Amino acid sequence: MTVELARYLLPRRSWPGKGRLFPMVLMLEPLEACNLRCAGCGRVREYTGVMERLMPVEEALDVAHRAGAPVVSVSGGEPLLHPQIAGIVEGLIGQGRWIFLCTNGLLLRRSLPRFRPDKRLCFVVHLDGTARVHDEVTGHPGAYAEAVAAIAAAREKGFRVATNTTAFHGSDPADLHELFRTLAGLGVEGIMLSPGYAYEQVPERELFLKREEAVRVFREILDGEKFPFYDNPLFLDFLRGEVTYPCAAWAIPTYTVLGWRVPCYLIADRHTPDLGEVLDPELWTRYGPGNDPRCAGCMLHAGFEPASVFDLLSHPWRLLRRGR
């Protein structure tokens, strides 16, 4: 995957010049329905009126073909609720895409027979802490236990598995370290990290980290004990506050049952059928920290990890100088 992604990105590495913007990862949401109502989740509030809508397989594959990104993150909603999710995944693999299928894990064990292990498919199970924390965030007793059991079952059957963790205000680094030890013991190939974002639609706004607090929390989480983090190392330095990056959310455009979100995964001022509107450089003069107040505290991987990847491609020696 790294080789194919580099081969795709290197001819385009003139970023952030005035050249054409392009997708690096496609965020594909084939439905917005979910079997959880997690604190801090914006999707179940944003898309209340279209929860029953399902993206046809043909539409999902056509969008991936037109976007051209080598990596597709299938999210939502809970993608495993889509009755044709296996067909979408099979079609994306047929196109030569690398797929990260995001799930809360509740349906994963019973869904495994719908898929076959493939190097291009990785399940990404969302866990925000150990049982005490995760079950509280999800509002679902037993959510943690089922997710962990699903990870073990998927690994036993030969599937690639990674995890995703969102840090909120009050996240306990010690609890997260315990979680990461458990995940490493289960054989997950990587742990993804990101701070939560204060969606306008989310009433629990006290959950979300301010930028200064995020830096402090991520230093506690990342420094010391070593874990198999999946994020680009330079993005982890960004979370520590050791480097700054501009927002590059255009590199991870999001397609939903209503079309492309404008401008990004987190903010949808409107939807459009035209990806070119999301990739218009003029659009991005109006968004990002310093341009739109809603972007001021954002440190989400969907906005800033692409910038760290471009930095690494242009300055690979920075990885050698990290000394970590």
CORCORJO-V35579 format. One line per field, one symbol per residue. ss: DSSP state (~ for helix, > for strand, _ for the rest). phi: phi as a letter, one per 40 degrees, with the letter a starting at -180 (. if undefined). A space follows every 50 residues. Layout:
ss = ???
phi = ???
//
This chain:
ss = _~~~~~~~~~______________>>>>>_____________~~~~_~~~ ______~~~~~~~~~~~___>>>>>___~~~___~~~~~~~~~~___>>> >>>____~~~~~~~______>>>>>>____~~~~~~~~____~~~~~~~~ ~~~~~~___>>>>>>>>_____~~~~~~~~~~~~~~____>>>>>_____ ____~~~___~~~~~~~~~~~~______>___~~~~~~~~________~~ ~~_>>>__>>>>>____>>>>>__~~~~____~~~_______~~~_____ ~~~~~~~~~~~~~~__~~~~____
phi = .ccccccccdcbccdccccccaccbccbbcabcacbbccgccccccbdcb cccbccdccccccccccgccbbbcbifbdccccbcccccccccccgccbb ccacgcbcdccdccbbdaccbbcbccbbicddccccccgbdgccdccccc cccccccgccbbbbbbcbdgdcdcccccdcccccccgccabcbaccbcdc ccccccccccdccccccccccccgccbccccddcccccccgcabbccbcc cbcbbbcbhccbcadcbbcabacbcdccccdcdccbbhdgbbdccdccbc ccbbcdccccccccbcccccccgb
//
